[in-house]
Amino acid sequence: MTGLPTDPQPLTVAVIGTGPRGLSVLERLAVRLREMPAPRRRLRVYAIDAVEVGAGRVWRTDQQDWFTMNTVVGQVTMYSGEPDDGPARPGAGPSLGQWIAERARTHGEEPLGPNDYASRLRYGQYLRSVYRTIAEHLPEEAELIPVRDRIVRARPRPGGGYDLLREGDPAPLAVDRLVLATGHPRNEPDPFEREMLGFAAGRPGVHYLCGDSAADLDLGPDTIPPGTTVGILGMGLSFYDVMVALTLGRGGTFTSLPDGSLRYEPSGREPHIVAGSRSGLPIPARGKNQKEPHYSHRALFLTPHAVEQARKRRLAETGSARLDFDEDVLPLLLRELDHVYWTAHVTARDGREAGERFADRHATVLLAGGDPAEVLREAGLDGIPALDLHRLARPFGDRHFPDLQSFRTELLEVMRRDLEEADLGNSEGPLKAALDVLRDIRNVVREAVDYGGLRPSSHQEAFLRRFLPVNALLSAGPPRYRVRQLMALVEAGVVEVAGPATSYTVDEEAGGFRVASPRVAGSARTAQVLIDARIPTPDLRRDTSPLVRALLADGLVSEYVVEDAVHGERFETGGLAVTRAPFHVVDAAGRVRTDLYALGIPTEHTRWFTQVGSSRPGMRTLFYRDADAIAADLLAGAPEEPSSDGRALVGAAPGAPAEGGRA
């Protein structure tokens, strides 16, 4: 950085949103500042959050402690380096697990092991401690100013930078550079939601709650009195949060039984819960963690080189480097899972050395394009069912059940079998070891799909509509104890699962919402309250944030659109258009705004799986690299390389011709 500490005009940066993504940028800024040689220009950073500076909305520290993370504490860190002999500071600080262990020692707080799960409240407290550490270890020529307010507009200044207009203060904040890390959106209702909201309006005691973080839903007894029938749409991670709030949060308790299962003791203040989803299956449990924090699966089949080669083939064959997910990516991903699955079976049966010998031979055959059937037969695996993601995600298929009891019996059996697999672990258990690869391989999948890497039709149909629902169900489950709690609630009659293909309609005659599965006779129930337990999908045009709406209206941001002239296809993604790292925003005219950045969930669909909320100890994760790229550019001010006409080629896939896309 140029300039002297006495420069009258500091470089002024604002980070809007101080959850994990915004905090990661602040942490890397602090590290880079301390590593830069003096003299340095002064730096002023505004850390802005409408809910809680240093934690954000989802992780805020005033929420109840029954909302739980789904990653073990030993694999979570917000520091870009591990602790050393010095004090905790940016670039060298404790993981969440280490921080909790230290708090247990010094403050008598509840200890957790590295493979335990923390509450979101506790993670929020950890985030706040990281924020304080950043503030305490900035060099003297830098200042960090917390601003708890909502920014409603970013007005460009003639000489560059922005005036930030605040909801709670008429005086604008003048900044040279702006980082958007605004996290999960709240969207305007879609047609289904408008119908549900309209039906509930004017009917006392009837409520529809749009999808949101469970901590922000009105789940209290005024809205949901004891004994009320509550319908829940979706049975993913947020479903478990709502379930716990309406049971444990109402004073119910779980008792452990000798066989390891749980029994629920109701308080009498619970509602009656009727849940459903497309699959009819609550999201299965995460496998018992057996991996070290720095563990990284070494891909053999779905590798960056394989993706690059597939692009070259597509370009030669079609004139476009865009991939077909079903043909170019999914077979390699399934091969990766199969290899781990079969190897874990051999290792569990015959020991590590036998597993390694099998793995070498199996991989050799697959890499040569051969049929592995003979290898499986010789290893004695031909009698074991093959891994079938669709069957796992849709265990009931198209079957019909004669009554709710028969479906309930089978559902509980499916859940019991899954828990048995989860208890075997994510390394030693063949099923959960294979499914964990879905998490480990995300970065390579991103190389295939990000920035219009797929044909638009393939991205919409194969990736978004077919693969992602299965991937989300099988790769991101809750802790095992949550599934045991759900089973206890089903057995106690507090929770019913309607069945596959659950429908949610209004019932004018009954004056409530009808929840029913067409495949389970007698499943229909009338609910006074309907809760959408799905986190809203980012969609730039539906985001209700005043800031996002103003940025769109002023032409400062644009939707990422993939146009494929070779195939005659177009895909309006709903994501915010950004360049590759350092993620400069692309405006409505297609120009790169080098003083405006966006990171995380607002850019979902331009990039994939941006909801990651932490880094991992000892690893240079993408989460860390994303933050560092922005921090480096904020301090250096290097502009993004534009195309010859001044527009950013953000829509082009790697290796694709320039016509490949636009914002």
N, C-alpha and C positions, 0 to 999 in steps of 0.2 A: 504494500500500500504506500502511496506517496503522501507527502505532506509532513507537517510537524505537529507535535502534541499541542502547540499553541495556536494552530490554525483556528481562526474565528468561526468557521463553518464546519461543524462535524458532518460526517456521513451519517445520514439518518435512515434507519431501516425500521419497518413495522412488520411484525409477524402476527397475523390475525388467526387466532385459534391456537391455544396452548395445551392441547392434548398431546399424545405421544409424538405425532408428526411435527407439530410446531416446536415442541420441546427439543426434539432431535436436532433441528436446525440451530436452535440457541446453543445447544451443547457443542456442536461442531464449530460454530462461530467462536465460542469461548476458547476451544482448543487451538484453533488456527490463529486467533489473536495472540495467544501466549507464545506461539511458536514463531511468530513473525519478528524480524529484527526491528529494533528501534532505529530512527524515529518513526513514529506511526501517526497517521491522521486520527483525530478523535472520532469515536463512534458512539452514536446514541441509538439504542434499540428499544422500541416500544413493544412490549409483550401484551397483546390485546386479547381479551376473552370476555364474552358476554356473561359467562356463568361463574367460572373460577379460574383465575390466572394460575397456571402451573399444573392444572389437572384437566381442565376442560369440562364439557357437559357430561359425557358418558362415564368418566372416571371421577366425577366430583366427590368430595369427601363428606357430603351431608346425606348420602344415600344409605339405605339399610345394608347390613352386612350379610344378608342371605343371598345377594347376587354374586355369582362366582365366576372367576376366570375359567378358561378351558385350556390353559397351558400351564404346566407345572412351574413352580417358582424358580427352580434351578435353571430353566431355559429362558428366563426373561431378564433383560437388562435395558436400561436407558443410557448407559455409559458406553462410549465407543472404545474403551480399553478396560482391562481388568484392574482391580485394586493392586497397589504395590505397598511399599513400606511407608509411604507418605499419607497425608490426609486424603479423604475422598474429594475428588475434584474432577472437572471436565476432562475426559480422556483416561481417567483412572478411578473408577468407582465400583461399588458393590452391585452385584445382581440383586434382583428382588429377593431371592432366597437368602443371600448373604446379609442383606439389610434387615430382613425379618429376624434372622438368627441373632444379629447384633442387638436389635431392639428387645428381643426376648432376654438377652443377657443383661442389658443395662436398664431396661424399663419394666421388666417382668411381664412383657406382653406374651400372648400365646405363641409358642414356637411352632414352626412348620418344617418338615423335612424337605429336601430338594425336589422330591417327587410328589409333594402335596400341592394342593390348589389354594390360592388366596382369594379372598373376596375382592370385588371391584373397589370397594371402599379402601381396602388396604393398599391396593395398587395405586389408587389416587393419592394416598398419603405418601407412598414412595415417590410418585411423580412430583409431589410438592417438595419433598426433600431434595430431589434432583434439581428442581428449579432454584431452591435456596442455595444449593452448592454452586450452581452456575453464577448466581448473583454475587456470592462471596468471593469468587476466584477470578473475577474479571480483572484485567490490568487497569491501572488507574486512569488511563485515557479513554476507557469505555464505560458506559453507564447503561444499565438495564432498568427501564421504567415500566412498572406494571400498570395496565389500564383495564379496569373492569367496566366495560361498556360495549354497546353494540354499534358497529360501524354500519352505516346505512348507505354510504356512497363514497366512492373514491373518484375525486374530480381531478383530471389531469391538469398539471400546472404548465404554463407556456414554456418554461425553461427545462422541463423534465420533472419527473416525480409526481406526487399526488397530494392533494388536500383531502384528508380523511374526515368525513362528516360523522359526528357521533350522535347517537340517540339521546344521551343524557347530558350533553354539553354543547353549547352553541359554538364554542371555539374549535375550529378544525385543527387537526394535527398535520403538519407539513412533513412529508417524508420523501426521501430520494428514491427508495426502493421498497417494494411491497411484496410480502410472501403470503399467499392464501393457503392456509392449512385448516380449513373450516370444518372438516370432519363430516359426520353423518347428517344428511339433510332432513328437513321436514318438507314433504311434497304436498302440493295442492291435490285434493281428492280426484281419483280417477272415476270413470262412470260407475263402477260397482260401489265404490265408497260413497259417491254422491247419493246413490239409491239408498244405501243403508242409513246414511246420516239423515236423509230426507224422511225416511220412514220413522226414525227415532224421534225426530223433532216434534214436539207437541204431545208426545205420549209419555206421561209421567212414569218413571221407573224403567223406561226402555232407553238403552244407551248403546251406541256403537263407538268403539275406541279405535281410531286409526293406528296403524303400526308405528311403533317408536321404541326407544329403549324402555324396558320395563320400569325403570326407576322414574320415568317421566309419565307413565300412564296413571290415570286416576283409578287405583285399585282399592280404595278405601271403602268402608262399610256404608258411607253415604251414597255412593254410586252402586255398590254391590252389597246389598244387605245379606246377612246370614240366610242360607237356604235358597238364595236366588240361583236359578239355572243360568250358567254362563257358558256360552259357546266360544271356542277358541279356534281360530283359523290358522293352521300351520302348526307343525310339531318339530320345529328346529330348536336351536339353542334358546331363542327368546321364549319359546313355549315353556321351557323348564323354569325360566325366571318368573314368568307369570304364575305358573303352578305353585312354586315355592312361596311367592308373596301371598297367595290366597289360602295357604295351608299353614306352613310354619309361621308366616306373617300374621296369621289369625290365632296363634297360640297352640296349634297342634304340635304333636311330638312324635318322633320315631323311636322305636325300641328295637334293639338288636336281638335276634333270635339265635339259638345255638347253631343252626345250619348256615349262618351268615346273612340270611335275608332280614328284612325289616318288617315291623308291624306298625301301622299308623294308629295313633291315639287321637281322635278328633277333639277339638275344643268345643264344638257346637256352634262356632261362629263362621264356619266355612260355607262358601257357596257349593253348589253341585256343578262340576265341570264336565262339559261334553266337548271333546277335542276331535279334530280330524285333519286330513291332508290328502294329497293325491295318492300317496303310497299306502296310507293307513298305518304307517310305521313311524313311531317316534324316533328321532335321530339316535342311532346307536351310540354306545359308550366308546370313549377313547380307551385304547389298550393301556394296561399298566405300563408306566414308563420304565424302560430298561436302558435308555440311551443317555450317554453323557451330554452335557450342554453343547459341547463343540462337535458332536457327531454330525457327519454329513454323508448321506448316501452317495456312493460313487456310481453314477449312471453308466451303463454299458451300451444301451440301445438308443434311448431318447437323449441324445447329446447335442450340444451346440453344433458340432461338426455335422451330425446327421441332419439337423434342420437346415444348415447351410447347403448341404448337398441336395436336399429335397427342393430347395428354392432354385438351384441351378437347373435341376431337371425340369421343373415347371416352366422356368423361363425359356428353356430350349424347346419345350413341347408346345407351349401356348403363347409365348410372348409376354407372359406376366409371371412374376416371381411369387405371386400370392399362392398360399397352400390350400389344399382341401383337408380339413381337419380329420375327417373319417379315413381318408386314404393315406395321408402323409404323416400324421401325428399320432392318432389314436392307436394304430397297430404297434408303434414303437413303445408307447406308454404301457399298453397291455403286456407287451413282452417284458418290460421292466418289472411289472408287478408279478407276472408269472414266475420269473426267475427267482425273485425273493421268496415267493410262496413255496415253490417246490424245494428250494434250498433249505428253507426253515423246517420243512417236513423231514428232510433227510437228517438235518442236524439234530432235531429233537429226538429222532428215533435212534440214530447211530453215532452221534457225537460230532464234535467240531471238525475233526480231520476228515471224516467221511463227507460232511457237508461241503467242505472246501473242494474235495476231489470232484464231487458231483457238480458243484458250481462251475468249476473250470470246464468240465466236459459239456455241460448244458449250454454255457455261454458260447463255447467254440462252435457248437452245432448251429445255434441261433444266428451268430454273427456271420456264419458261412451261408446262411439262407436255407439250412436244412430243416428236416422234420424232426422235432424232439421226441416224438412218440416212442421211438426205440430206446432212447436214453431214459425216459420215464419208466418204461416197462422193465428195463434191466435194474433200475433202482427200486423196483417194487412199489411204484407210485400209481400204476395204472388203475388200481381200484379206488383211489381217492378222488372225490369230486373235484373237477377243475374249478378254478376261480372264475366266477361269473358275476360281474358288477351289477348287471341288470337284475339278475335273480336276487342278489343281496339287497338291492334298493327297492325292489318290488316283490317281496316274498310271497304275497298273496295272489300275484298275477291277475288274471281276469276271473278268478273264482267267485262264486256266490255262496253265501252262508245262510242257513235256514233261520237263524235267530242270533241275537246279540251274544248269547252265552257261548255258542260254538265259536264265534269269532274271537271273543275274549279269551277263551281257552287256548286257541292257537296263537293269538298275539302274545300271551304271557310265555308260551313255550318258545316262540321265536326270540323273545327278549332274554329268556333264561339261557338259551344256547349262545346268544351273542355275548352275554356276560361271562360265560365260561371261556369263550375265546379271548375276551378282554383281560380276564384274570391271568391268562398265559403270558401276556405281555406283548409289547410292540417290537420285540426283537426275537424272543423265543417262540412266541405264538405265531404260527404260519399266517393266519388270516389277518390279524392286526398288524403284523410286520409288513405284509404286502400292502395293506391299505394305507399305512403310514408313508409309503412311497409317494402316494398322491400329494402329501404335504412336502416331502423332500424334493420332489421333482418340479415344483411350481416355477422356479426360475427358468427352466428350459422351456416349459409350456409358454411362459411369457415371451420368450424369444420367438416363438412360433406365432403368437396371436397379437402381440402388442403393435400399436401403430399400423393397423390395417394389414397385419401379416397374413390373414386368411382372406379368401374370397368372401365378399360380403354375404352371399347366400350361405356359405359354409359357416361363417361366424354366427349368423342368426339361427340357423336350423341345427346344425350339428353341435356347435360349441355351446351357445347360450341355452337352447331349448332342450337338447338331449343330454349333453355331457355334464354341464354345470349342476343341474339338480341332483344327479347321481353323485357327482364329486362332492358336493356340499353335504349330502346325507352321510356319506361313508368316510369322509376324511376329517371332519371337524366336530366330533361328538363331545358330550359333556363328560365330567368325571364319572366313574363307575357308580359311586354312591348316589348320584342323582338318578340314574336309571333304576337302582334298587328302591329309591324313594317313590318313583313313579309306579313301580310294580306294587308296592305296598298300598298306594293310594287307589290303584285299580282294584286290588283285592278287597279294600275296605269300602268300595262303592262310592268313594268321593270323586273319582275321575272315571269317566267312560270314554272310550275311543270309538267313534262312530263306525269307522271302517274305511276302506279304500274309496277314492274318488268322491270324497265328502263334498256335498253341495251346501251352500249357504244362501237361503232365500228369505224373503219376507212373507209373513203369514198374516194377512189382514184380519182374518176371522179370529185367530188366536191372539192377535195383538203382540206378536213377538217374532223372533227370527227362527226359521226352521233349519235345523242341522240334521242332515241325514246322509247315509251312504246307500247308493242304489244297489250295492252288492251285499248288504246285510239286512235281512228282513227284520222289521221291528226296531230299526235303529233311530228312527225319526224322533227328535226332541224339539221342544219349543223353548228358546232361551230369551230371557228378558234383556240380557247384556251379551253383545258380541264383540270379541276382542280380536283384532288382527295381530297375531304374534309373529309377524314377519317384519324384519327391519326394512325400511323403505329403500328401494333401489335408486341410486343416484340418477337424476335426470335433470339436466341443466334447465330445460324449459318449464319443468313443474316445480322447481325449488322455490319455496316461499320466502327465502331469505331476502330482506330488502336490499342487502348489498349485492347479491347475485342478480337480482332483477335490475338494479341500477347499472351494474356492469354490462349486462346484456343490452339494456336500453341505450346506453352510451356507446355501444360498439366496442368496448374494451376487451370483451371476451367473445368466444364463438364456440359453437357446438362442433365436435369432431365428426366429420362426415367422410366416409370412405367411398370414393367413386372409382370403379374399375371399368375403364373404357374397353379393355380387351374382352371382358365377359359381359359387358353391358349391364352392370349391376351397381347399385348404390345402397348405402347403409347409413342412416342417420343414427348415430350411436347414443346420443344423450349425454355423452361425456364432454368435459371441458377440454378444448384443444390446447395441447402444449407441445413444445418441441421435446426431443430427447434431452437427457441431462445437459444443462441444469434446469430444464422444465420451465422455460419462458412461455408465457401465455401468448397465444396467437389471436389477434383481434379480428373483428368482423370483416376487415378488408384483406385479411390474410397476412398482415404484417406481424413480425415478431416484436413483442414489447420486451425489450431487454431489461426494463426496470420493474417488471411484474412477473411473479413466479406462482405456480400452483403445485401443490404436493398432496398426495394421498387421495382420499375418497372422492373429492370433486373431479378428479381425472379418471375415475373408473370408466371403463369402456374404451378410452383411449389406451390405457394400460389396464392390466388385469390384476385382481386381488390386491387392491391398494388399502384394504382395511387392516393390514398388519399393524399391531399396536406396540411392537417392541423389537429390539434386536436380540441376539443370542450371545452369551458370554464367550469370549475367545474367538469370535467369528466375524469376518468382514462381510456382514450380510448386506443384501440389497437395501434394506431399511437404513442401515448406516451409510451406504454409498450414496443413496438418494440425498440424504441430509447434507452430506459432505460436499456434494456437487454444488448445491445451492449456496452453502456457506462460502465455498471458495470463490464462486462467481460474485456473490455480494461484496466480497472484499476486493476482488480484482477488477470487477466491472467489465469483463471481457464480453463483447456482444456475440450473440449467436450468429453463425455464418448463414446469411440468407441466400436464396437462389438468385439467379441473374436478374430477375425482374423485381427483386426485393421481397418476394413472398417466401414463406417457409414451406418446405416440402415435408410437412409433418404427416401427410397422409400416405406417403410412399413406404411400402414394405422394404426391408433391407434387400438391396439388389434389384428393386423394382424400378422401372423407368419413371421419369419425372411426372408423367401424366397420371401416375398411380393413385393420386388422391388429393384432396384439398380440405381446408378447414372452412 
